[in-house]
Amino acid sequence: MAKLQLHTHAARIPEIGTSPRHAFALIEIAGEMTAAELAQSTRAPLCMALAIDASSSMRGARFALAVQAARDVIDALGPDDRFAVITFDRVARVVCAPSAADPESKAEARRVLDHIATATGTNLSAAWRECDDALSRWMIPDAARRIVLLTDGLPSHGEIEPEALRRLVRAGLDRGVETNVVGVGDAIDERLCALLASAGGGRFHYLRDAAQVAPVIAYEVEGARRLVATDVSLYITFTARVTRAEVMHKLPCRPDRRTMEVSIGPVSAGSPRLVLLQFELDDPTTEAPVFEAFARGNWAAPRPARATSTGFALGARALLEGPGGDPREGMAAPAIATLPEGFGAPEARKRVAKAVLWMRTVAEIRSAWDAVEANDEPAVRRRMGRASTLRKQLTEAALLEGDEIAALPDLEALERVMLGPKDARREVLRRTWHAIDHNTSSSLVVERGGSVIDPGEDKPS
């Protein structure tokens, strides 16, 4: 039976200069599915709309690879899924009408994709609206609805103001439509791409060249296939011992007295979502229960027998909902986080330290890139120095494992690129880090493998 699990870890990390009153907690929301549920016959349907930039700058190999990615998406879908393909230049065109992913529709889509061409202009808003319209034509209970926008440039037609585009995509998310953005090449506006992905509850992928398109699209399809729940919210009720608390991930939050509602979005099996909290206690000397947490949302995978049509409620081991939809009734074991005396359990400290390291590192690198754009070299060195010091503190405290250290970016090489000439390499790295920043801060990427810079060659990986 598909299910979600909550795991909590609370610890103090005085090694990084926090006072005894300050502590951190990491909440992990993990989806689990059986092998049978992952099989095509039992998983929830996927409704996917893929929008491909057909502007003149996409002409040639880049466009050919994007079209091949569309073919790969269609081939990967099962008979219960639905798909649509839209191309866009100064206008948007539905080249593959909303269809069931049956053999006949797949064959027709391949024939159509063989004859599409590029033109001029980039109308992102029209493309998104056509995708949204395609997804709205299907009433399929529990289906995952996902838009993937693939573009290599700036919007030049239709809505071009970032705030107007953000509102458009956010309205889709409010209806359960997730938007992911794939930016290809040097002409993209990475800030706009990240803004749209954030508004749509999705990922932002920056690709240096179109050869990387196919694996990224496959990744998005696989994530949708493993979807366990949508519209997940985490409810955290803090005890009286907590005098202040902050959610460090960039997630929508609604505080109400001593309770915080955090909008998590979709959760897929194998891709846990994290919520990192920093809080302050009134008395740091004794063991302190700090909060109780549960999650609530809508099932995307096959529903557990006791789940109701309004969604689910989740404790540490309970997956059931009480009469009248009260999420707290009938919960056998809510997830309660307790901060023990001292610094906390070793495993909890390691998990918390790793999350703190990544959040603070991307924040420092983000600020360092802002300083690069302002030609403020001392600020660049200061920000990168803080990131390096944090890593050294946690390494000396044995809170990082060897393989985790090896997977971290080479900060010295990154700083050299930042302070070097403004060339293609530096721009690639800046955009790469903008995507990493978005996905990390939104809790959409949990495991990150591979060094961002190859120290031996001092170039982007």
Phi, psi and omega in degrees: 000128177299141182203166172247152176230142172255133174232131182239145179220123179239139183197159169260145178233070183294343181300339181258014172095009178281154181279166178300337180282344185261141180210172180232155172222140178243123177250126179250125178252109188245137175262142180229137177222146176281166178300323180294322180290333177283343179293155185300329188284342187239344184286166179291148179294153177243127174248111186236134174241124182250122179252122184249125176295122179245029177288167186298332180290345177273355188299143177098218186298325181298314180291321179300319179290324177295319178294321178296325176298321177297318176300318181296320178300311183298318180296330184281344184279155180257175186296339179272354182272168177228151180213159172210147177234129180239137168251154181215137168231245175285343173228172177248142181230134175275105182268332173235104183298155179309122187216154168288147183275053177269168184303321182294315180293323178296316180297318178295321179297319178299319179296318180294317182295337179290347188237011179276155185221172179264164177216220182232153177094164180219108182245084181296319185295318179295321179298314181296318181297321178295320177297313180299319179296319179298317181291330182285349182281349183250126171255094182234108182305137174070005181293145171274129182246119189222132174251137172239115177263122179244117185216156177239014184207190179270150174293134180235352178225162182069213176290125178240347178284129183306319183294321178295319178293320179299314180298321179300311183290323179296322178298325176294318179298322179298338177263005178093016180256117179271139179240126175245147184237130176245113179258128185242129172088191191268351187264000183287157170261097186294330179292319177294318179301315180293323179298315181291319178296321178294315180296329181267004179068025185237190181266157169242121177251125172257127181241133179289326180214164187290345179297341180271358186295312187303311180295328179291316178296319178299322178298317179294320178296316182295322177298320178291325179294331183263012183297128179259318184209150177241164176051042181282133173237143178254130180249120183241120177251115184274145177283171181294343180290338183271119181265341179200143178214148181222134173274121186275335174286151179277077180237145178300129183233145176228100178281143177214100184057246183258012180245141176238125173261125182242122180278117184266322184091211183282151176231125180250151176297135179085355179229076182299151173256141181246145171232115180260127180246142168242131184217167182235138182254152178285330182221110184273004191269341185238165176299136188222117165297130187249329177195163171241138184226145168213163182237156183211143180184204180241136179290133173256323175281172178308136188287143170297156186301326186263004177283147180259172183292342181274357177128210182220162169236149190224127167248195182297325181228359185259135176229070182205165184228140183279177179301144178074010177080010179290115186290343183270336182293136175081005180283122185283324186208085176298156181279112181248126179261128178239132176263113183285171172298155182082212187261346182112170181295145182305316181294320178297318180297321180293316180296316180295317181299319180297317180294317179297318181301312182293318181297314182287326180295312180294329177294317179293319180293321176303313180293326178295320177294323175299321179291326176301313181294334178268005181056038181253083184299317178301322180292324176300310181296323181294314181295314181292328176296320178295319178297320179293319179297318179300315179297318180297318180300314183287328177291315180295332178275005180060034179262359175238137177276163183301316181291330177291321178295318181297330183277353182283154179293150176281100186293324180294316179294322178297318180295321179298320178294318179302319185268359179276189182295150178282093182235185182299323181299315181294320180294320177300314183293322179298315180293322178301316181288333176295320178292317178298318179301311180301309186292323178292311184293334178269002177066029182264342176241121183256308179260125181238116182251152174088143179283141180290328178235136174278107185299331182293328182247352178055051179213160179299142177284000000 
